[in-house]
Amino acid sequence: METKDMTENLEPTAIETEDTAQEAEPVTPQSIAEVITELEEYRERLLKDMTKVAKKAKLPKSTLMTQLKPELAKIETALTELRTQHTALTSGN
């Protein structure tokens, strides 16, 4: 019974926190630029870390890239959309 009560209390809090955070921060060119930078850093870190792991596991680079391709494509799509939004916001000023 205690577990159920704890779960009921946690779920709405997480949802409320997420919704509140989204409402509190307006979309600005600066915030978009920060997200772009973070995604670019994540992409580089992902490639670097996974390459290191693949070398330790003695996986061919082609196998690694085949596995990473879907994730890298998602990142590139997100970056393209963010750059478009950033351009629209900065050229409108």
C-alpha positions in Angstrom: 0.0 0.0 0.0 2.8 2.4 0.8 4.4 1.8 -2.6 1.2 2.7 -4.4 0.9 5.9 -2.4 4.5 6.9 -3.2 4.0 6.2 -6.9 0.8 8.3 -7.0 2.7 11.2 -5.4 5.7 11.0 -7.7 4.1 10.7 -11.1 2.1 14.0 -11.0 5.0 15.8 -9.5 7.3 14.7 -12.4 4.7 15.7 -15.0 3.9 19.0 -13.3 7.6 19.9 -13.0 8.1 19.1 -16.7 5.1 21.2 -17.8 6.1 24.0 -15.6 9.6 24.1 -16.9 8.4 24.2 -20.5 5.9 27.1 -19.7 8.5 29.1 -17.7 11.2 29.4 -20.4 10.3 31.4 -23.5 12.0 30.3 -26.8 14.7 32.8 -27.5 17.5 32.7 -30.1 20.0 32.3 -27.2 18.2 29.3 -25.8 18.0 27.7 -29.2 21.7 28.4 -29.8 22.5 26.8 -26.4 20.6 23.6 -27.4 22.3 23.5 -30.7 25.7 23.7 -29.0 24.7 21.0 -26.5 23.5 18.7 -29.3 26.7 19.2 -31.3 28.7 18.4 -28.2 26.6 15.3 -27.5 27.1 14.1 -31.1 30.9 14.5 -30.8 31.0 12.8 -27.4 28.8 9.9 -28.7 31.1 9.3 -31.6 34.2 9.6 -29.5 33.0 7.3 -26.7 31.4 4.7 -29.0 34.6 4.6 -31.1 36.6 4.0 -28.0 34.2 1.2 -26.9 34.2 -0.4 -30.4 38.0 -0.4 -30.4 38.1 -2.2 -27.1 35.5 -4.7 -28.3 37.4 -5.0 -31.6 34.3 -4.1 -33.7 34.9 -2.9 -37.2 34.2 0.8 -37.8 31.5 -0.1 -40.3 29.6 -2.1 -37.7 29.9 0.8 -35.3 28.6 3.3 -37.9 25.7 1.0 -38.8 24.6 1.0 -35.2 25.1 4.7 -34.7 23.6 5.8 -38.0 19.9 6.0 -36.7 20.9 8.0 -33.6 23.2 10.4 -35.6 20.3 10.9 -38.1 18.0 11.9 -35.3 20.6 14.4 -34.0 21.1 15.8 -37.4 17.4 16.2 -38.0 17.0 18.0 -34.7 20.0 20.3 -35.4 18.5 21.2 -38.8 15.2 22.1 -37.3 16.8 24.1 -34.5 19.0 26.0 -36.9 15.9 26.8 -39.0 14.1 28.1 -35.9 17.2 30.1 -34.8 17.5 31.7 -38.3 13.8 32.5 -38.3 14.0 34.2 -34.9 17.2 36.1 -35.6 16.2 37.3 -39.0 12.9 38.5 -37.8 14.5 41.0 -35.4 
